Amino acid sequence: MAESKTRIFYVLSFLGSLQGNIVAPLFIVFGLSLGLNIAQVGLLFGASRLSQFIFEIPTGIFADSYGRKKSILVCYFLSIFYSLFYFFSSNFYVLLAGSIISGLSLAFISGAFEALAVDSLGVSDQEQPRNRIFIRIGVITTFGFIAGGFFGSGIAYLNLRYIWIVQAIIAIFALILGWKWLEEKFYHEEKLNSQKMAIKEVFDKIKNPTMLIIKDKSIFFMFLVAILITLASAFYLVSWPIILKEILAIPVYYFGIISGIAGVFFLAGSLLAERWSFKKGTINTILLSLISMAIFYIIFSISRNIYLSLASFVLIDFFNGGFSPLFYSFINSLIPSPQRATILSIYSLAGGGASGMGEIIAGNLLRFFMPAIVVLLSPLLIIIASALFFIAKIKSAAKI
């Protein structure tokens, strides 16, 4: 595997997380600063996820049939477009349209990016090289996450709305780099020359991977686990800015810094993940990370001590950093290469739908319940996910 081939994936991973975390810690407070209520902000959050949910399978088919590079470039173009919606408008319905376009952009890159990396680098059947690539991508993504958090705080101190124009500039840069440096050797090269797919072929492309997911218990259980974890994350993501702002009385312009520090802990978890997986095994490491996340969700929810709350906040990211790359690598090991982008898109579809519904539900729950109560739903869902992971007995199906 030539290092030059992997470098572009590392750079684009960095830029994607950089632009994402400039916005993510500040999105809730940005929406509230426009005079929207928490239910409306939750709807904006959820609309993006649901849009991604709706378009996951069509964009996965697009990536498998017409090129994963093209799909990635469309994502960057749409990112520029929706960022300008948020920068220029305060109208709820315009912002809602921007959220829908945001979800569409994520649908084009989810699945396609990882599928292009795995197949073009030739590691689909090589466990440790594949783990190493996903862990490195996770580490580099975390560096972008950290930088985005600190950068976002600086921008917010000047003008909260400027986060969107900076995001658009980064997306332009990623579009240029991806167009110039991404390479693709395609499994269905004859498809690249066709202009349209027959309707029957489209349905076959949806049906075949879906039936594989249903029939293969390992993949099916991993999808259920992913849905529960994503739903847990959604309740937490909508609630934590309210807890920091209203309960712990932390100024908004510190949110990005706090998020960046959490990113350092995520990075530490990612760096340790490979070592843990060698010593304890991938499955045991995943289970340990899930249980630890549940514990610190509970502490973050019930604590009113600022130091204990912030410690729990960053430790959630630490164990998430250990969990995420190994879990994603494990899922890739179960999926046959020719259908990888489509199946990963279905995986993202399931997670996006759960996340979107979770964010909308969380926004409405926060109108009636304290944010601490809403956060307590997260560890409950993670405990259920851990039990499903254990019951599935993946260990007997594939030793990682």
Secondary structure as GFF3:
##gff-version 3
##sequence-region A 1 400
A	DSSP	alpha_helix	3	23	.	.	.	ID=ss1
A	DSSP	three_ten_helix	24	26	.	.	.	ID=ss2
A	DSSP	alpha_helix	27	33	.	.	.	ID=ss3
A	DSSP	alpha_helix	38	66	.	.	.	ID=ss4
A	DSSP	alpha_helix	68	88	.	.	.	ID=ss5
A	DSSP	alpha_helix	92	109	.	.	.	ID=ss6
A	DSSP	alpha_helix	112	120	.	.	.	ID=ss7
A	DSSP	alpha_helix	127	158	.	.	.	ID=ss8
A	DSSP	alpha_helix	162	181	.	.	.	ID=ss9
A	DSSP	alpha_helix	189	192	.	.	.	ID=ss10
A	DSSP	alpha_helix	199	215	.	.	.	ID=ss11
A	DSSP	alpha_helix	217	242	.	.	.	ID=ss12
A	DSSP	pi_helix	243	247	.	.	.	ID=ss13
A	DSSP	three_ten_helix	252	254	.	.	.	ID=ss14
A	DSSP	alpha_helix	255	280	.	.	.	ID=ss15
A	DSSP	alpha_helix	282	302	.	.	.	ID=ss16
A	DSSP	alpha_helix	306	334	.	.	.	ID=ss17
A	DSSP	three_ten_helix	337	339	.	.	.	ID=ss18
A	DSSP	alpha_helix	340	365	.	.	.	ID=ss19
A	DSSP	alpha_helix	371	375	.	.	.	ID=ss20
A	DSSP	alpha_helix	377	391	.	.	.	ID=ss21
A	DSSP	alpha_helix	394	397	.	.	.	ID=ss22
###
